[in-house]
Amino acid sequence: MPNINDDFVHRNNIKIFEKKIETETDPTIRKTLIRLLAEEKAEKPPAVSRKT
């Protein structure tokens, strides 16, 4: 069952990959980061039920 931490990790992974791609100059690492970003974006964000 997804929890609030899963949503946090999902959103932060996207931010981290985007930021690293901006500054990475090594073509091999950039290619890997772009692939990882695409995979993370393709994943459906976890459905989080927030209890108030």
PyMOL commands that set and color helices and strands:
alter all, ss='L'
color gray80, all
select helices_A, chain A and resi 4-23+27-42
alter helices_A, ss='H'
color red, helices_A
deselect
rebuild
show_as cartoon
